[in-house]
Amino acid sequence: NAGVMQNPRHLVRRRGQEARLRCSPMKGHSHVYWYRQLPEEGLKFMVYLQKENIIDESGMPKERFSAEFPKEGPSILRIQQVVRGDSAAYFCASSQDSDLYEQYFGPGTRLTVT
Amino acid sequence: AQKITQTQPGMFVQEKEAVTLDCTYDTSDPSYGLFWYKQPSSGEMIFLIYQGSYDQQNATEGRYSLNFQKARKSANLVISASQLGDSAMYFCAMAGLRTYKYIFGTGTRLKVLA
């Protein structure tokens, strides 16, 4: 029973490029959450998605950031025109329908913007 | 608003001794969960222990126990018989029944000395 999978694990982008981070939830999980961890800080909530729906994007910057969780395939966090301040670890978590307390975290994607 | 406070940026402990990592929280949710995660230098988030707000007994998982004092709004992690492999960042987190977002503290960096 595979856990939450994220790829790539490490991503290097130059300023102005686009970054695409992928998250495959655990089997049977239809709720996905994205968190960002800036250097030397704790994780901060960005967005909560169910299949084909964004439930809460209150933690996501209004510009350049978008997220989706299509009916088929992984959830995608997309950052357009990356800047140095976007350098961080991005974690995805998933949960089952009825157990929102238990979120299972993926290994994270470390984004470095040069 | 929910808040998690970890007041110890760094801690040292001698191998084989016990150590307590502090965590206090604030929430208006009547029902909530408290979590501790370990983040080694490799970066992944490893779930350690969970305490529900209505649980009568303190949670234990192997060498980890959670000293839950509801009236004081504290959820301290106790690690018994510390091992060198326990050296890592430790994060306290909370989720309310009505707010699925995990709120993380700023973390405590634990160093176990040989």
Interface residues (C-beta under 8 A of the other chain):
Chain A: H31 Y33 Y35 E41 G42 L43 K44 F45 Y48 D56 G59 A89 F91 A93 S95 L100 Y101 E102 Q103 Y104 F105 P107 G108 R110
Chain B: I4 G33 Y37 G43 E44 M45 F47 Y50 G52 F91 A93 A95 L97 Y100 K101 Y102 I103 F104 G105 T106 G107
